[in-house]
Amino acid sequence: MGLKILNTMGMRKEEFIPLHDGEVKMYVCGPTVYDFIHIGNARAFVIADVIRRYLEYKGFKVTFVSNITDIDDKMIRRSQETGLSLQQLGEIYSNAYFEDIAALNIKRPDVSPRATQHIPEIIDAIQKLIEKGYAYQVDGDVYFDVSKFEEYGKLSGNKMEALEMGARIEINPRKRNPADFALWKAQKEGEPAWYSPWGWGRPGWHIECSTMAMKYLGETIDIHMGGKDLIFPHHENEIAQAEALTGKTFVRYWIHNEWLTVEGQKMSKSLGNFITVKDALKMCSPNVLRFFLISAHYRSPIDFNRENIRLAEENVRKILDALERLKSLKERSERGSGEESLLVEVRDAKRRFEEAMDDDFNTPLAIAAIFSIVRAINNYANINAEIETAAKKEVYEIMKVLVEDVLGIRVETEVEKRTTEYEPIIGNLMEIILELRQEMRRRKEWKIADEIREKLQRIGFIIEDTHSGTIWKLKK
């Protein structure tokens, strides 16, 4: 079975066939850098990262572009409130955004274009839309005429007849149609502005994304992603602008994630439940937050609450515990029936992981396959102290690739970190155990003393009785 994606355009599952064989052009709407990103933003960015990672796992060469909106109404208001220039504000929160995505192990985009650095391209696109009859100018403002684009509403289902005056769009007598949207906004007092053929002003939000997406990915993009709140009007307007310009399909597969709520309520500052990524990372580790964000299918709602975070924490611990147990098994050169059974289970779980991800990136089912491997490791380690070297390597590599390389849950550094943290504890425990063994020897309970040494050796410790006392070390 090939990869299938539920395309928001038409709301049906379609086999994924990129425009160019072996290559994927992918665009994700990035942050507006007037504040720290919140956990709702993080869900969209983590999901996009998992999809990118899985496409790369399947052998595609992915070009991943995610923009930074550094000029819009919110930016201007925050600039005026803080007294910071637009550039200063953009730098502060762009840097914070990159820090947050790095903490969540989100791979950095290949390109992170900023709107303010693409004004000439945006002006050129607007000029062409005017020349083609899709846009018109009114006193320095430029609007896109949605009535000229016959397929307007094909993504969201919001057709022109449904967009009656005053129904969903603010009435503006300067527009030809109430649904017309701004491509260029004439400068208002105190606002930053750039010179254009229509006077000083700034671009509208929608034209920024269309222009930057096409500049770096071409006129037709394979995948465009974002939260479901962007379907209308943002993505609908992106389609209208881009396809009016080129006459070509703008995006082949649209992917939108569902809402994230907090304790069952929509997140908002007015309700006092607005949680930034930085706030969330004070409550749990990056691994736990990332695991939580992918624990539900991306098209299903997910609720940020203490119980769900506790479950995510528990599940991450189970994965790391299993890998730690696997690493602690002593290696041998011969393979036994136990290893063969283990490998059969692990390889079957890997197949089921891929089937789940091929079915519209079903992360809950993929995670269930991961836990089949966790159980297989634990069952093996419960009755075996040794494992054949090649089998151990294969199981560990499968887990590392699926958990870390695809799902983005850090494994290597976390297992190493935990091992380092436990070293002092292991040393203290060994001192207690050896003191008890020495007491058994003083009492001439030789059988118990020998059993303690044999059991320690079975789990990987070397015990040596010397004239100066008993010493221990871990087997290499």
MARPAVEX-641098 format. One record per residue (C-alpha): x, y, z; residue in three letters. Coordinates in steps of 0.02 Angstrom, whole numbers, padded with zeros to 5 digits, always signed. Layout:
BEGIN
XYZALA ...
END
This chain:
BEGIN
+00000+00000+00000MET +00065+00171-00045GLY +00051+00329+00059LEU -00123+00404+00065LYS -00167+00578+00124ILE -00338+00648+00168LEU -00335+00802+00057ASN -00434+00948+00129THR -00470+00993-00053MET -00616+00875-00080GLY -00600+00793+00093MET -00553+00622+00025ARG -00403+00508+00044LYS -00290+00512-00106GLU -00133+00417-00151GLU +00016+00532-00131PHE +00102+00559-00298ILE +00222+00708-00296PRO +00240+00820-00447LEU +00419+00764-00472HIS +00467+00583-00438ASP +00563+00564-00275GLY +00548+00748-00226GLU +00424+00836-00113VAL +00396+01024-00106LYS +00317+01067+00062MET +00257+01234+00134TYR +00198+01266+00311VAL +00124+01430+00373CYS +00245+01492+00505GLY +00223+01611+00652PRO +00178+01794+00658THR +00322+01854+00766VAL +00235+01974+00886TYR +00233+01853+01035ASP +00297+01683+01092PHE +00221+01534+01002ILE +00090+01437+01100HIS +00055+01251+01113ILE -00079+01263+00977GLY +00054+01330+00858ASN +00171+01194+00919ALA +00047+01058+00872ARG +00044+01117+00691ALA +00234+01131+00684PHE +00266+00961+00767VAL +00141+00874+00651ILE +00223+00953+00499ALA +00392+00897+00565ASP +00333+00716+00586VAL +00261+00716+00410ILE +00423+00787+00341ARG +00525+00657+00436ARG +00415+00514+00375TYR +00428+00570+00195LEU +00617+00574+00214GLU +00610+00401+00295TYR +00520+00340+00138LYS +00662+00406+00031GLY +00591+00571-00031PHE +00701+00724-00047LYS +00597+00854+00045VAL +00616+01041+00021THR +00532+01117+00173PHE +00487+01302+00178VAL +00402+01388+00325SER +00381+01577+00323ASN +00395+01709+00457ILE +00262+01845+00453THR +00350+02000+00515ASP +00230+02133+00451ILE +00043+02133+00485ASP -00087+02217+00596ASP -00036+02119+00753LYS +00147+02161+00727MET +00108+02346+00708ILE -00003+02351+00863ARG +00128+02262+00970ARG +00264+02376+00903SER +00163+02529+00953GLN +00123+02455+01125GLU +00304+02410+01166THR +00394+02554+01082GLY +00503+02428+00991LEU +00532+02448+00806SER +00454+02318+00691LEU +00628+02249+00657GLN +00672+02235+00843GLN +00506+02151+00882LEU +00530+02029+00738GLY +00706+01983+00792GLU +00658+01952+00974ILE +00513+01836+00934TYR +00593+01753+00782SER +00739+01702+00892ASN +00617+01641+01026ALA +00525+01538+00894TYR +00684+01454+00835PHE +00731+01416+01016GLU +00561+01335+01045ASP +00563+01226+00890ILE +00741+01171+00930ALA +00685+01122+01106ALA +00545+01017+01030LEU +00668+00933+00911ASN +00582+01008+00759ILE +00699+01009+00610LYS +00737+01184+00552ARG +00656+01232+00385PRO +00766+01232+00231ASP +00707+01411+00204VAL +00623+01529+00329SER +00578+01678+00219PRO +00524+01840+00301ARG +00389+01947+00223ALA +00484+02110+00243THR +00629+02038+00141GLN +00515+01999-00007HIS +00425+02163-00037ILE +00486+02182-00219PRO +00421+02008-00264GLU +00255+02043-00177ILE +00233+02208-00270ILE +00273+02121-00435ASP +00141+01987-00401ALA +00009+02119-00358ILE +00049+02218-00515GLN +00025+02062-00622LYS -00143+02025-00539LEU -00200+02202-00581ILE -00142+02180-00762GLU -00236+02015-00776LYS -00395+02096-00712GLY -00402+02004-00546TYR -00362+02153-00437ALA -00407+02338-00426TYR -00337+02491-00339GLN -00436+02613-00231VAL -00346+02764-00155ASP -00183+02671-00125GLY -00265+02507-00070ASP -00265+02358-00188VAL -00400+02223-00175TYR -00419+02051-00253PHE -00586+02037-00344ASP -00651+01866-00292VAL -00792+01873-00420SER -00661+01857-00557LYS -00595+01693-00489PHE -00732+01567-00530GLU -00669+01431-00414GLU -00663+01541-00259TYR -00718+01437-00109GLY -00663+01268-00178LYS -00556+01230-00024LEU -00670+01291+00115SER -00839+01269+00032GLY -00875+01454+00062ASN -00946+01495-00109LYS -00983+01672-00165MET -01171+01653-00142GLU -01141+01610+00042ALA -01035+01765+00069LEU -01178+01889+00065GLU -01145+02066+00118MET -01125+02078+00305GLY -01142+01890+00333ALA -00959+01849+00366ARG -00861+01994+00294ILE -00848+02169+00367GLU -00939+02293+00256ILE -00822+02408+00162ASN -00904+02521+00032PRO -00737+02540-00057ARG -00739+02357-00109LYS -00830+02292-00262ARG -00880+02135-00166ASN -00885+02110+00024PRO -00771+01956+00008ALA -00634+02051-00085ASP -00474+02051+00015PHE -00325+02168+00028ALA -00168+02135-00071LEU -00091+02303-00026TRP -00138+02424+00114LYS -00107+02610+00100ALA +00001+02682+00238GLN -00084+02749+00394LYS -00003+02874+00509GLU +00135+02798+00614GLY +00140+02635+00516GLU +00294+02564+00427PRO +00280+02572+00239ALA +00366+02531+00074TRP +00349+02624-00090TYR +00244+02544-00226SER +00159+02596-00389PRO +00004+02633-00282TRP +00096+02740-00155GLY +00172+02703+00014TRP +00099+02553+00103GLY +00123+02372+00153ARG +00069+02200+00090PRO -00082+02103+00147GLY -00054+01941+00242TRP -00118+01821+00109HIS -00011+01883-00035ILE +00146+01865+00073GLU +00127+01676+00088CYS +00079+01646-00093SER +00226+01746-00157THR +00357+01668-00043MET +00291+01491-00069ALA +00302+01505-00258MET +00472+01590-00253LYS +00555+01446-00160TYR +00449+01297-00214LEU +00383+01339-00386GLY +00210+01375-00455GLU +00139+01206-00398THR +00177+01140-00223ILE +00154+00960-00167ASP +00099+00989+00013ILE +00036+01145+00104HIS -00001+01132+00290MET -00074+01233+00433GLY -00206+01232+00569GLY -00389+01214+00517LYS -00418+01396+00566ASP -00314+01445+00413LEU -00427+01357+00286ILE -00534+01513+00269PHE -00494+01646+00227PRO -00304+01628+00224HIS -00278+01471+00121HIS -00431+01503+00014GLU -00358+01673-00031ASN -00186+01599-00062GLU -00263+01482-00192ILE -00357+01623-00278ALA -00203+01735-00292GLN -00082+01600-00346ALA -00194+01515-00474GLU -00251+01682-00545ALA -00068+01724-00572LEU -00010+01560-00649THR -00163+01470-00714GLY -00094+01313-00629LYS -00145+01211-00477THR -00062+01296-00328PHE -00061+01149-00206VAL -00088+00964-00239ARG -00119+00907-00059TYR -00188+01017+00079TRP -00163+00955+00258ILE -00245+01041+00408HIS -00235+00992+00591ASN -00378+01005+00716GLU -00394+01116+00870TRP -00297+01100+01031LEU -00397+01141+01187THR -00342+01169+01368VAL -00442+01078+01503GLU -00585+01061+01379GLY -00591+01245+01331GLN -00529+01344+01182LYS -00363+01424+01226MET -00371+01613+01245SER -00290+01750+01346LYS -00460+01810+01407SER -00493+01640+01489LEU -00320+01639+01568GLY -00277+01471+01489ASN -00157+01534+01356PHE -00003+01422+01367ILE +00156+01463+01272THR +00282+01328+01229VAL +00400+01405+01356LYS +00265+01390+01491ASP +00227+01210+01442ALA +00410+01162+01452LEU +00409+01216+01634LYS +00274+01084+01663MET +00352+00939+01567CYS +00503+00891+01464SER +00516+00927+01276PRO +00503+00740+01241ASN +00342+00728+01341VAL +00263+00881+01260LEU +00307+00819+01087ARG +00240+00645+01125PHE +00077+00721+01188PHE +00057+00826+01030LEU +00067+00673+00916ILE -00030+00554+01029SER -00194+00596+00939ALA -00220+00590+00751HIS -00184+00761+00678TYR -00364+00777+00615ARG -00434+00744+00789SER -00448+00871+00930PRO -00326+00854+01074ILE -00342+00921+01251ASP -00196+00986+01353PHE -00230+00930+01531ASN -00136+00854+01678ARG -00195+00677+01645GLU -00144+00679+01462ASN +00026+00750+01506ILE +00046+00618+01642ARG +00005+00481+01516LEU +00129+00553+01391ALA +00263+00559+01526GLU +00228+00378+01573GLU +00235+00320+01392ASN +00398+00410+01356VAL +00472+00330+01514ARG +00416+00156+01456LYS +00502+00179+01288ILE +00664+00240+01366LEU +00659+00104+01500ASP +00642-00032+01367ALA +00788+00038+01267LEU +00893+00049+01425GLU +00855-00133+01465ARG +00902-00183+01288LEU +01068-00090+01300LYS +01108-00171+01468SER +01096-00349+01398LEU +01264-00436+01383LYS +01311-00473+01203GLU +01357-00644+01133ARG +01404-00706+00959SER +01278-00849+00943GLU +01094-00824+00902ARG +00962-00924+00993GLY +00776-00954+00970SER +00738-00810+01088GLY +00820-00685+00973GLU +00730-00756+00821GLU +00561-00735+00906SER +00607-00559+00961LEU +00658-00509+00785LEU +00497-00580+00710VAL +00394-00472+00830GLU +00499-00316+00803VAL +00499-00329+00613ARG +00310-00357+00612ASP +00286-00203+00723ALA +00395-00101+00604LYS +00282-00155+00460ARG +00127-00102+00558ARG +00209+00064+00601PHE +00234+00099+00415GLU +00056+00046+00372GLU -00011+00165+00504ALA +00093+00311+00441MET +00047+00270+00260ASP -00135+00288+00310ASP -00142+00478+00324ASP -00002+00485+00453PHE -00097+00392+00589ASN +00021+00426+00735THR -00086+00341+00870PRO -00078+00175+00776LEU +00107+00203+00740ALA +00136+00229+00927ILE +00039+00069+00964ALA +00162-00023+00850ALA +00306+00054+00947ILE +00235-00016+01108PHE +00228-00189+01030SER +00417-00174+01016ILE +00428-00111+01195VAL +00333-00264+01257ARG +00440-00381+01150ALA +00601-00308+01224ILE +00535-00319+01401ASN +00474-00499+01378ASN +00643-00549+01310TYR +00740-00460+01448ALA +00631-00538+01583ASN +00701-00712+01543ILE +00869-00675+01462ASN +01026-00587+01522ALA +01116-00602+01355GLU +01075-00566+01173ILE +01161-00597+01008GLU +01255-00441+00953THR +01176-00425+00779ALA +01000-00449+00846ALA +01027-00320+00982LYS +01091-00195+00854LYS +00945-00225+00736GLU +00812-00204+00871VAL +00894-00048+00940TYR +00914+00029+00767GLU +00732-00004+00720ILE +00673+00078+00881MET +00792+00225+00861LYS +00739+00257+00681VAL +00552+00244+00713LEU +00549+00336+00880VAL +00685+00467+00856GLU +00710+00489+00668ASP +00524+00481+00621VAL +00424+00531+00775LEU +00561+00648+00837GLY +00563+00583+01017ILE +00744+00596+01074ARG +00815+00425+01117VAL +01005+00419+01110GLU +01041+00571+01218THR +00903+00528+01343GLU +00960+00348+01370VAL +01141+00404+01388GLU +01089+00543+01507LYS +00989+00425+01616ARG +01133+00299+01620THR +01252+00436+01677THR +01128+00496+01809GLU +01106+00319+01876TYR +01292+00282+01895GLU +01306+00351+02074PRO +01146+00259+02123ILE +01212+00095+02051ILE +01374+00117+02147GLY +01282+00145+02312ASN +01169-00005+02283LEU +01319-00116+02244MET +01402-00064+02406GLU +01246-00116+02503ILE +01232-00282+02410ILE +01416-00325+02434LEU +01408-00281+02618GLU +01264-00404+02636LEU +01363-00535+02539ARG +01514-00507+02650GLN +01403-00531+02803GLU +01343-00697+02730MET +01525-00751+02710ARG +01566-00703+02890ARG +01421-00812+02944ARG +01488-00950+02829LYS +01328-00944+02726GLU +01432-00987+02573TRP +01285-01044+02467LYS +01192-00877+02486ILE +01354-00778+02455ALA +01387-00877+02296ASP +01207-00854+02235GLU +01223-00665+02258ILE +01383-00664+02155ARG +01308-00775+02018GLU +01150-00670+02003LYS +01253-00510+01992LEU +01360-00589+01856GLN +01205-00640+01758ARG +01146-00460+01748ILE +01315-00393+01694GLY +01426-00368+01848PHE +01597-00445+01878ILE +01630-00484+02063ILE +01809-00518+02121GLU +01859-00566+02299ASP +02035-00502+02337THR +02147-00493+02491HIS +02100-00309+02512SER +01913-00341+02492GLY +01780-00371+02360THR +01782-00264+02202ILE +01653-00251+02063TRP +01644-00185+01886LYS +01524-00190+01739LEU +01555-00314+01599LYS +01611-00230+01438LYS 
END
